[in-house]
Amino acid sequence: MAGRAAVWSLPLLGALAAGPAGASELVDFARCITRAGARYYTAAWCPHCARQSKLFGNAIRYVNVVDCTAGCTGVDSFPTWTFRDGSRLSGVATLDELASRTRCRMGGASEDASSGTTAPSVGSPGARERNAGGARIIEVPRH
C-alpha cells in the first residue's frame, strides 16, 4: 500500500487526542445521558451537528442519536436535544449543558437519573468500582 495516505475520521482523532482516560469518561458520560433519556436529533448535511458529534468522539455511538437527514416530524432545527422531562435544547450543546439537563457528570459524581440521588465518586473511602455488562458500577460500603 505504498503511496497511500492514512485517512482518519474526525471523531477518531478527537478520541485519540482525549487519551484513554478522557475517552473512557466520554463513554461513561454518553451512556449516562442516554440512560437519563436524552435524545440527539442530527442530520448528515448539518455542520453544527458535525461539531456536536465531534465533542463526543467515538463515544457518540453510546448516545441515543436520531438521524433526521431525510427529515423528522417535530424537529425544525439541528442539532436538537430532547430530555425525559419534555424539555428541548436547540443548537450545539456543551457537555456542561447536557450534564445539567441530565444530572450526569464527566469524571466525578453523577446523579442517578431515575432516583435523583447522587452516587459517590470512586474516590470515596472504601468504594470499589467494577464493570458489568458495559455499565460502570460503584459499590460503596454502608456505615
Buried (B, 14 or more C-beta within 10 A) or exposed (E): EEEEEEEEEEBEEBBBEBEEEBBBBBBBBBBBBBBBBBBBBBBEEBEBBBEBBBBBBBBBEBBBBEEBEEEBEEBEEBBBBBBBEEEBBBEBBEBEEBBEBBBBBBBEBBBBBEEEEEBBBBEEEEBEEEEEEEEBEBEBEEE
